[in-house]
Amino acid sequence: MWLDANQFNMVEKAALDSDLIHDVPRQVLLRGLPSGFRAALRTDPSPLVQLALDLTKLNEVERLAGGMVPIVQYLQNAAEQLALRSIPEAELFKRLANEISNRTRGAAVADLPAPSTLPEVTRHEVIVGRDDMVDFGFLSRALAAGGAVARILVPKFDGGSQVRLASGEPWLARGTAWIIAPRLVITNHHVINARSAGEPDASDADITRQAKQSMVEFDFDRTDAAKITVAIDSLVHASKALDYAILRLANDPGRAGIALNPEPLKMTATSYQAVNIIQHPRGEAKRIAFRNNLVTAADDQLIRYFTDTDLGSSGSPVCDDNWRVVALHRGAKYAKGVSYQGKETAYVNFGSQIQAILADVKAENAALHQEMTGV
């Protein structure tokens, strides 16, 4: 069950208070779910009973064969429709969708600060009046960086046995990975861990096997793209604290890695720093986020930013406008009551500073650090 009894009741009450079940057609709330799945749902002429039936069934399904979590899709659809109508209950649906998203697809994101404790969020800031133009070379640099970004598919093993869905298809965590050095890719530790929030971490044996049997898919730039699939040779090094995992590819995909920013990203009271993210949101075709994308804060280990991401974006490179990596994206928390660039609410995203990751690798595995940096 994704929603507990209290959350379930909150959703039902919000749907009634907002007139969601009367104003929004059921097919709109179910939009994006596979047609066969929608057809199998029970129907009832009473809108209230129909709501309860749909929520109960969606709440019971862990995920579908393609990795979609039905209750997340439903909550996101509801939030979008209520937001279009400027109805405040949209926030509840958004928050619950985000909370569940952080528990799915192996995205058990740990130890991210609560947005309500962050000073740059609680100021309810509004940022206006800046020139956001970039030089024309921004586009070519983005394309070059994008070639190094791939979708990663991680099978789940428990006690040495592969976990499968009710359909018999393998349970897969879907994330993003990218080339950091020849034949080396990096993603999040929680992606390779392939566990939902609340589950114990994978054993050393299981996580090693999960990493080795993962696949990365380059050039998944659109739904009908001809992907280049490369197997993983081994898990080379990982850190749960900084949430990264470095994997060695079985074969050279024949493309360069993304340049790294040589210094940690720093923020001052007058800083205006944008970051751009190439990612595979929801495990789907590659997308790029480079609007409404300012950094809000940075320390020695983490940076925080408003750049758009989604589940499946875990492990993405967070890049400056020169398309050098400044951080490894790791998760997001829903921020309530924020006014940011015209948005009344926002997601605060978090990434590990790439220089903090390199320092950690150097301290734990000097040979790997030299392979990655040449130093």
C-alpha angles and dihedrals in degrees: 000000000000096000118050120218093269094048091046090055091046091055093048092049092046090050090053097042092049094043087236093147092052102037101040120059114237091237089060092053090050094045114134095027115117113270093235091054092048092049091054093057116105117248133212131180092230111086091210094051090044090054091052092047093049095045093047094052096042091048092055096053113087094196142319127250093268091054097258117144104215098206091054091052091049094049092047091051091050092048092050093051094047092046090053087056092046091239114157095221086075087084093062093052092046093049095049092046090053094046092052091044089058089056097049140075091028089300100137092154110194134206101000112158119251108254091228089067095053114098096208089057100042090054086071088222127197118205117201142144101049129133104238098181117128131198118271092249088068088085097052091046090051092052092049092050092046093061089067094053120093142173113248124208117199122190118216122235125185118191089344095306122111115243116228136188123247087264090060094248118127120270104243133190109213121206144137129270134177140194111265097168136355108307091353125108129183131210136150123299088228090058092055090041087061096197132130121233111282094029120110114256117267114269117253089256093050095045091049090051093044091053094046093050094046121111130211121208119205125195094026086147097142137011095265096040122134100243125209107221121202126184125226119247098193149330103259104182139342143179126200091193094059091028100232137128126190117207131190115226120229090225137021108256089207100242138104125255125243117271116249126227104249094217134049113261110255131192131204132180090271099041120126106186126166124199127196127205130204107199151151101238113199086002089285132126118318118280135180127220114202106140128079085014112138126149111239101188144349138194134172094289110020140041125196125209143162096230110136119257137154139198106300091040091094110123096027123144114253105211138189122228090276087058094245115141114251098169147003110243113234112164152323141235126204112247118208124210098013122145106202126162092330095318116119091202133024146181116245107218126203134205136175114247107253091222090055088053092050091049090051092049091049092052094047104031114017094177092055091048090054090048090051099044107019088233 
